[in-house]
Amino acid sequence: MKKKRSRRDKVIPVLPNLFTTGNLFFGLLSIMTSIQVAASTLLSDVPSEWLYAKLWWAAAFIAIAGFFDILDGRLARILRHESDFGISYDSLCDLVSFGVAPGVLVYVWVLMGSGKLGLMAVLLYVVCAALRLARFNVQSKTLEKFGFRGLPSPMGAGLMFSPVLVFSAFKIPPDVGVTWFYLAAAPFIGLLMVSDVPYWRQPRFKLSGPFNALVVASIIITAIITNPEIMLLAGVYLYCIVGLVLYLVRQLSRKPSHAQDLENKKLPEGGL
């Protein structure tokens, strides 16, 4: 029994890190696929079907990496084996999968022809993703224990790669408008990740009973199965916009403090 327990104690802490490695694996696959697309399009003309399929998989690999990222955290909490090593390793893998991979994908897809402006937009996004993850390592047990401070990097990556997934699935070539969208969106997403805008860890739905919850879950699952690309795009953009709007509403409706009131009051004429 002692031998079985000792083996179990050695294996269990490794399991979450295996899922984290899966996250890294699929992030690297996305980068390699994007590089393959860039090399093939520069060297020769390639069939549009092949190009759309490769771009779809480059985006889908990031989505799969996000799935592994969810599993490793949940598994670590269930097994009660959260560690500083696991947090650091997870952030390093997240930088590859949700920082570098979507940046390379978007650059290859629409920003490669934008010169230094496109390169600057992508680099700013990747740098902000690195800063976001470094800050999370420091605050994961304090300020960000129950919620996120700034847009989480997997959602930032979702904002970047989900349009690629939709355009590739429906075989729609990107136009100039898409290029200008990413020139503005990539830096904005990066800044949103390093901002103080609070985001919740899990969606908060208030349903009146288990039957209603089952109906809503059935509708969501059906929509995901039939239109996974559109549902992913709608989900990540809704998450981002709702959190940002709620933050702006709270900031606008916040009453000034007593100290600010005193500062705003003018002194009476004639001095003190």
Secondary structure as GFF3:
##gff-version 3
##sequence-region A 1 272
A	DSSP	alpha_helix	2	11	.	.	.	ID=ss1
A	DSSP	alpha_helix	14	43	.	.	.	ID=ss2
A	DSSP	alpha_helix	48	79	.	.	.	ID=ss3
A	DSSP	alpha_helix	84	94	.	.	.	ID=ss4
A	DSSP	pi_helix	95	100	.	.	.	ID=ss5
A	DSSP	alpha_helix	101	106	.	.	.	ID=ss6
A	DSSP	pi_helix	107	111	.	.	.	ID=ss7
A	DSSP	three_ten_helix	112	114	.	.	.	ID=ss8
A	DSSP	alpha_helix	115	139	.	.	.	ID=ss9
A	DSSP	beta_strand	147	149	.	.	.	ID=ss10
A	DSSP	alpha_helix	153	169	.	.	.	ID=ss11
A	DSSP	alpha_helix	176	193	.	.	.	ID=ss12
A	DSSP	beta_strand	198	200	.	.	.	ID=ss13
A	DSSP	alpha_helix	210	226	.	.	.	ID=ss14
A	DSSP	alpha_helix	228	253	.	.	.	ID=ss15
A	DSSP	alpha_helix	258	264	.	.	.	ID=ss16
###
